Every structure is written in structure tokens, then in C-alpha cells.
């Protein structure tokens, strides 16, 4: 994909900056059998433990449901753990920039510096490996599952993107939000191919339990500089060199190399075909009346829909020989197998709703 970018003349460097969220638990148990299935996760930080008798006493100070964004210790009980994670990741070669508690209890995020496509993919793999192992050393268990907890925020992987040419930022200009025409065309490509992209950016059945309205999950295919409910957000920056936009629907279960490549190819398709993203949606999209909301396209609603969309909309990925039909077919077959296993398994909620019919 990087070679195709250079050969296309549209740029010579693609810069990616992902933000991966994750949960840290003290205990996880699950089982799937013919005659029963269950899962259970627990953390001393989650509000279900306010009445739990604990060794050494229950110290309280817990974030509530959706109440964990940027608290300070002792409510943020994972500050020291994240600091240790930053130290280890720095030793592994990442340039760490920030760490903080996220919205849900037991949910966290660490930020590392952006880089080129392949280098950022490498950094994501280091990030996940390092965090899993630091958590294990602390006697905890960490997951990048997009939606491990029902009724609270899921974990996303927002991905900041920009293209540079001859050392200059091609996304800076004098159009909407100080973007260039090139940037708007790139955004249009992302929006056009979003459902096919979901097969790579949201590659699990669990991904679509996060992509529902109301949990800060950007399901609506629109762009804006003024709200976070749009799937493509343009951050406010003072320097043209920092001009970029953020794709908000991906999640950390994604293979970074495939997800970044697919998004780059969608954006380049938008530039090559001079696509128009339409008008920006500078309002809270979750507050729109149903009639207006119905006119805004959405991301895929399931892994099956994403894979079907990829099957039908794959041409942009094959430009320059970046992906092949054989590769795409094999990927669809692999992920459809996962989807079939999920669809065939009875769910405890089905027993709750339908056992007495």
C-alpha cells in the first residue's frame, strides 16, 4: 500500500496514529459447551463490588457506570499500572505520549506517537504484546475485546490519518475546517467504502455489540470538526503540519496492517476519483429526529453484513495489486467461519426471552 501510494503520485508518506482502548480485569471465566455457556468478568474497580467483602477491607472509591473518564487516584486505581506499561513500551521502542482512565470502570488507554503505515502496525503489535504481559505480571488480565461489558462503553481504536508529499502535509488547505480538497476526497473514500472497511476495521462478531448508538460509538457515516458522534472527526489543530482527520469506528481487535491498508486504499480511491463527501454534519447526530436520522448511512450492523459488503465492494483494494481476489476470498472464508460459529450458538439472553414461549 505504501508503494502504491508513491507510484500513484498522490503522496509519498501515509501517517497513522491509532488510539487503542482496553479493559483490565482481576478475573475472567467463560465456557462454551453443548449444554451450557457462560462468561463472567470481575475487577475490584467495577461498581458491582461496592458491597464485596475484600481481604484488607473494601476501600470504595470506584467510578460508576460511564463514570471513569479522567478521574484521579484513588478513584483511578490503575494509574500506577499504566505508568509501568508506559515504561515497558518505551523500552520496546514506542514513543509514549499519554495515559489515562477511560469512560468505563476498568477501561484504559495509552497513547503513542504516530508513524508511517507499516511502522505504526508494528507499534500496535508491540503495544498489545507489552500490555498483555505487564498486566499478567501484575496478576491481572487484559483484553482488547471491543465489547466485554454489557451496558457500558466498548473499546475503540480511533485512527488519525494524513498523507504527506515532498515533506508537505497534503491535508492542510482552505476548505472546511482548514482541510484541503485532497483531504475531503480522502474522507469521501472512507465514507463510500465504510461497510467494506468494517470487515477489516471491525473484524469480530463482538465488534458489532460496540457499534450501536448511545455508547460513544460512531455508527453514522458523516464527518465533522465539531462533534464526536460523526464517524470521521477533524481535530482542531493550530499547525498545518498537524492537520489530519480521525476515523472513529475501528476497534482494537483489528489486524493493524490490514485495517490501515484498507483505509488508505479507500482514501486514495476517493482522491483518484475526486469523490465529494457532501456537507459536514456539525450537530450531535444522536439528537437528530428519526426522519432526519434515517437519511444518514451507517456502518455495517454485523460481521456478516461487513463481509458481504467486502465481497461486493473490493475493487478499490485491488488497485496497484495491493490485495488480490484470492487474499480477499480467503479472508472472507476465515471470518465467515467465525461468524457461523457465533450464529449457531444459543445465547443465555435467548433463554431469558424465549424459554417460556
Secondary structure, DSSP 8 states (H G I E B T S, - for coil): -HHHHHHHTS-SEEEEEEEEEEEEESEEEEEEETTEEEEEEE-TTSGGGTT---TT--------TT--TT--TTTSTTHHHHHHHHHHHHHTT--EEEEEE-SSTTEEEEEE--EEHHHHHHHHHHHHHHHHHHHHHTT-EEE--TT-STTS----EEEEEEEEETTEETTBSSSGGGB-HHHHHHHHHHHHTHHHHHHHHS-STTHHHHSSTTSS---EEEEESS-SSEEEE----SSGGG--EEE-S--TTS-HHHHHHHHHHHHHHHHHTT----S---S-GGGS-HHHHTTS-B--SSHHHHHHHHHHS-GGGGGGGSS-HHHHHHHHHHHHHHHHHHHHS--HHHHHHHTT-
